[in-house]
Protein backbone atom coordinates (compact mmCIF):
# COMPACT_ATOMS: atom_id res chain seq x y z
CA UNK A 1 0.00 0.00 0.00
CA UNK A 2 2.80 2.39 0.94
CA UNK A 3 4.59 1.58 -2.33
CA UNK A 4 1.46 2.39 -4.33
CA UNK A 5 0.97 5.73 -2.59
CA UNK A 6 4.65 6.58 -3.08
CA UNK A 7 4.57 5.72 -6.80
CA UNK A 8 1.42 7.85 -7.33
CA UNK A 9 2.94 10.83 -5.57
CA UNK A 10 6.11 10.50 -7.63
CA UNK A 11 4.17 10.50 -10.91
CA UNK A 12 2.11 13.52 -9.87
CA UNK A 13 5.32 15.39 -9.08
CA UNK A 14 7.12 14.52 -12.31
CA UNK A 15 4.20 14.92 -14.77
CA UNK A 16 3.88 18.77 -14.61
CA UNK A 17 7.61 19.15 -15.24
CA UNK A 18 7.45 16.76 -18.21
CA UNK A 19 4.52 18.69 -19.77
CA UNK A 20 6.38 21.99 -19.34
CA UNK A 21 9.49 20.58 -21.02
CA UNK A 22 7.37 19.19 -23.86
CA UNK A 23 5.79 22.60 -24.50
CA UNK A 24 9.20 24.29 -24.47
CA UNK A 25 10.55 21.76 -26.96
CA UNK A 26 7.70 21.74 -29.50
CA UNK A 27 6.02 25.09 -28.98
CA UNK A 28 8.42 27.28 -31.04
CA UNK A 29 8.36 24.79 -33.94
CA UNK A 30 4.61 25.22 -34.26
CA UNK A 31 4.96 28.98 -34.15
CA UNK A 32 7.67 28.86 -36.88
CA UNK A 33 5.43 26.77 -39.10
CA UNK A 34 2.55 29.22 -38.77
CA UNK A 35 4.87 32.17 -39.57
CA UNK A 36 6.23 30.40 -42.65
CA UNK A 37 2.72 29.67 -43.88
CA UNK A 38 1.80 33.33 -43.49
CA UNK A 39 4.88 34.37 -45.47
CA UNK A 40 3.94 32.01 -48.34
CA UNK A 41 0.40 33.33 -48.38
CA UNK A 42 1.62 36.93 -48.32
CA UNK A 43 4.08 36.19 -51.13
CA UNK A 44 1.27 34.68 -53.20
CA UNK A 45 -0.81 37.80 -52.72
CA UNK A 46 2.13 39.96 -53.81
CA UNK A 47 2.58 37.94 -57.01
CA UNK A 48 -1.14 38.12 -57.75
CA UNK A 49 -1.08 41.90 -57.27
CA UNK A 50 1.92 42.36 -59.54
CA UNK A 51 0.29 40.30 -62.33
CA UNK A 52 -3.17 41.83 -61.95
CA UNK A 53 -4.36 43.88 -64.95
CA UNK A 54 -6.03 47.17 -64.13
CA UNK A 55 -7.96 47.07 -67.42
CA UNK A 56 -8.44 44.20 -69.87
CA UNK A 57 -9.80 46.00 -72.94
CA UNK A 58 -9.26 49.33 -74.63
CA UNK A 59 -10.59 51.24 -77.62
CA UNK A 60 -9.07 54.28 -79.29
CA UNK A 61 -9.48 56.48 -82.35
CA UNK A 62 -6.75 58.51 -84.04
CA UNK A 63 -5.82 60.71 -86.97
CA UNK A 64 -2.63 61.66 -88.76
CA UNK A 65 0.21 60.33 -90.80
CA UNK A 66 0.84 60.67 -94.53
CA UNK A 67 -0.49 57.75 -96.65
CA UNK A 68 2.58 57.33 -98.84
CA UNK A 69 1.49 54.20 -100.71
CA UNK A 70 -2.03 55.52 -101.29
CA UNK A 71 -0.66 58.80 -102.58
CA UNK A 72 1.62 56.85 -104.91
CA UNK A 73 -1.24 54.71 -106.19
CA UNK A 74 -3.79 57.49 -106.55
CA UNK A 75 -2.02 60.73 -107.41
CA UNK A 76 -0.05 62.52 -110.13
CA UNK A 77 0.89 60.35 -113.13
CA UNK A 78 -0.26 57.12 -111.49
CA UNK A 79 -3.56 58.70 -110.55
CA UNK A 80 -4.49 58.94 -114.23
CA UNK A 81 -2.66 55.86 -115.50
CA UNK A 82 -4.41 52.65 -116.37
CA UNK A 83 -3.89 49.72 -113.96
CA UNK A 84 -1.67 47.84 -116.43
CA UNK A 85 0.84 50.72 -116.60
CA UNK A 86 3.83 50.03 -114.35
CA UNK A 87 4.54 52.56 -111.59
CA UNK A 88 7.37 55.06 -112.14
CA UNK A 89 7.72 54.21 -115.88
CA UNK A 90 8.17 57.43 -117.94
CA UNK A 91 5.25 58.19 -120.21
CA UNK A 92 5.31 58.49 -123.98
CA UNK A 93 5.07 61.64 -126.12
CA UNK A 94 1.31 61.22 -126.29
CA UNK A 95 1.12 61.68 -122.51
CA UNK A 96 1.91 65.36 -123.06
CA UNK A 97 -1.65 65.74 -124.37
CA UNK A 98 -3.29 63.57 -121.71
CA UNK A 99 -5.27 65.14 -118.87
CA UNK A 100 -3.38 66.28 -115.82
CA UNK A 101 -4.41 66.84 -112.22
CA UNK A 102 -4.11 69.79 -109.92
CA UNK A 103 -3.14 69.41 -106.25
CA UNK A 104 -4.16 66.14 -104.67
CA UNK A 105 -5.89 66.36 -101.29
CA UNK A 106 -6.23 63.76 -98.57
CA UNK A 107 -8.36 63.31 -95.47
CA UNK A 108 -5.35 61.92 -93.64
CA UNK A 109 -5.52 58.49 -92.06
CA UNK A 110 -8.49 57.99 -89.74
CA UNK A 111 -8.09 54.91 -87.55
CA UNK A 112 -9.86 52.91 -84.87
CA UNK A 113 -8.35 50.21 -82.66
CA UNK A 114 -9.62 47.57 -80.28
CA UNK A 115 -7.07 45.90 -77.99
CA UNK A 116 -7.07 43.01 -75.53
CA UNK A 117 -4.43 43.20 -72.80
CA UNK A 118 -3.07 39.72 -72.01
CA UNK A 119 -0.11 40.84 -69.90
CA UNK A 120 0.96 44.22 -68.60
CA UNK A 121 3.63 44.20 -71.31
CA UNK A 122 1.72 42.48 -74.15
CA UNK A 123 -1.52 43.15 -76.04
CA UNK A 124 -3.14 41.98 -79.28
CA UNK A 125 -5.49 44.14 -81.28
CA UNK A 126 -7.21 44.94 -84.56
CA UNK A 127 -6.74 48.27 -86.33
CA UNK A 128 -9.05 49.60 -89.04
CA UNK A 129 -7.94 52.59 -91.16
CA UNK A 130 -9.52 54.84 -93.78
CA UNK A 131 -8.27 57.64 -95.98
CA UNK A 132 -9.59 59.40 -99.02
CA UNK A 133 -7.78 61.25 -101.82
CA UNK A 134 -9.17 63.49 -104.54
CA UNK A 135 -8.04 65.91 -107.22
CA UNK A 136 -9.37 67.86 -110.20
CA UNK A 137 -8.45 66.88 -113.76
CA UNK A 138 -7.71 69.46 -116.45
CA UNK A 139 -7.31 69.28 -120.23
CA UNK A 140 -3.72 69.56 -121.44
CA UNK A 141 -4.87 71.29 -124.62
CA UNK A 142 -7.26 73.91 -123.27
CA UNK A 143 -6.57 73.93 -119.54
CA UNK A 144 -10.27 73.59 -118.86
CA UNK A 145 -11.58 71.58 -115.94
CA UNK A 146 -12.66 68.11 -117.07
CA UNK A 147 -13.91 66.60 -113.83
CA UNK A 148 -12.85 64.93 -110.60
CA UNK A 149 -10.76 61.90 -109.85
CA UNK A 150 -10.60 60.38 -106.42
CA UNK A 151 -10.09 57.27 -104.39
CA UNK A 152 -10.77 55.74 -100.99
CA UNK A 153 -8.67 53.20 -99.11
CA UNK A 154 -9.48 50.82 -96.25
CA UNK A 155 -6.95 48.68 -94.41
CA UNK A 156 -7.35 46.12 -91.62
CA UNK A 157 -4.38 44.98 -89.55
CA UNK A 158 -4.17 42.55 -86.66
CA UNK A 159 -1.19 43.70 -84.61
CA UNK A 160 0.85 43.10 -81.47
CA UNK A 161 1.87 45.77 -78.99
CA UNK A 162 4.79 45.52 -76.56
CA UNK A 163 4.89 47.88 -73.56
CA UNK A 164 8.37 48.40 -72.15
CA UNK A 165 7.57 51.21 -69.68
CA UNK A 166 4.41 50.59 -67.69
CA UNK A 167 3.48 53.21 -65.12
CA UNK A 168 0.02 54.01 -63.72
CA UNK A 169 -0.26 57.14 -65.89
CA UNK A 170 2.47 56.88 -68.57
CA UNK A 171 3.19 53.93 -70.88
CA UNK A 172 5.80 53.62 -73.65
CA UNK A 173 5.36 50.95 -76.29
CA UNK A 174 6.19 49.60 -79.76
CA UNK A 175 3.83 47.78 -82.13
CA UNK A 176 3.80 45.89 -85.42
CA UNK A 177 0.89 44.85 -87.64
CA UNK A 178 0.31 42.94 -90.88
CA UNK A 179 -2.97 42.84 -92.80
CA UNK A 180 -4.66 43.79 -96.05
CA UNK A 181 -5.51 47.05 -97.80
CA UNK A 182 -8.26 47.68 -100.36
CA UNK A 183 -8.39 50.80 -102.53
CA UNK A 184 -10.96 52.05 -105.06
CA UNK A 185 -10.38 54.89 -107.55
CA UNK A 186 -12.71 56.51 -110.06
CA UNK A 187 -12.47 59.26 -112.73
CA UNK A 188 -15.89 60.76 -113.33
CA UNK A 189 -14.81 62.54 -116.54
CA UNK A 190 -13.88 59.28 -118.32
CA UNK A 191 -15.91 56.59 -116.54
CA UNK A 192 -12.76 54.73 -115.51
CA UNK A 193 -12.64 52.95 -112.15
CA UNK A 194 -10.50 50.24 -110.56
CA UNK A 195 -9.99 48.33 -107.32
CA UNK A 196 -6.59 47.57 -105.79
CA UNK A 197 -5.92 44.92 -103.14
CA UNK A 198 -2.49 44.78 -101.54
CA UNK A 199 -0.76 43.55 -98.35
CA UNK A 200 -0.61 46.16 -95.62
CA UNK A 201 2.16 46.53 -93.08
CA UNK A 202 2.65 49.06 -90.30
CA UNK A 203 5.26 49.44 -87.56
CA UNK A 204 5.29 51.79 -84.57
CA UNK A 205 8.88 52.16 -83.30
CA UNK A 206 7.75 54.26 -80.36
CA UNK A 207 4.44 55.38 -78.92
CA UNK A 208 3.29 56.98 -75.68
CA UNK A 209 -0.03 56.82 -73.81
CA UNK A 210 -0.83 59.25 -70.99
CA UNK A 211 -3.78 58.73 -68.68
CA UNK A 212 -5.58 55.98 -66.79
CA UNK A 213 -9.09 54.97 -67.87
CA UNK A 214 -9.30 57.86 -70.34
CA UNK A 215 -5.99 58.46 -72.11
CA UNK A 216 -4.32 60.25 -74.98
CA UNK A 217 -1.77 58.72 -77.34
CA UNK A 218 0.95 59.89 -79.70
CA UNK A 219 3.09 57.63 -81.87
CA UNK A 220 5.57 57.58 -84.72
CA UNK A 221 4.84 55.10 -87.50
CA UNK A 222 6.15 53.81 -90.79
CA UNK A 223 4.50 51.48 -93.28
CA UNK A 224 1.90 51.21 -96.01
CA UNK A 225 -0.84 52.78 -93.87
CA UNK A 226 0.97 56.00 -93.01
CA UNK A 227 4.35 57.56 -92.52
CA UNK A 228 4.89 60.11 -89.75
CA UNK A 229 2.90 60.90 -86.62
CA UNK A 230 -0.46 59.81 -85.29
CA UNK A 231 -2.41 61.19 -82.33
CA UNK A 232 -5.60 60.00 -80.71
CA UNK A 233 -7.73 59.40 -77.64
CA UNK A 234 -8.78 56.13 -76.03
CA UNK A 235 -10.76 54.49 -73.23
CA UNK A 236 -9.88 51.45 -71.10
CA UNK A 237 -12.41 49.14 -69.49
PyMOL commands that set and color helices and strands:
alter all, ss='L'
color gray80, all
select helices_A, chain A and resi 2-51+68-74+76-80+93-97
alter helices_A, ss='H'
color red, helices_A
select strands_A, chain A and resi 57-66+100-101+105-106+109-119+122-138+145-166+170-187+192-211+214-223+227-236
alter strands_A, ss='S'
color yellow, strands_A
deselect
rebuild
show_as cartoon
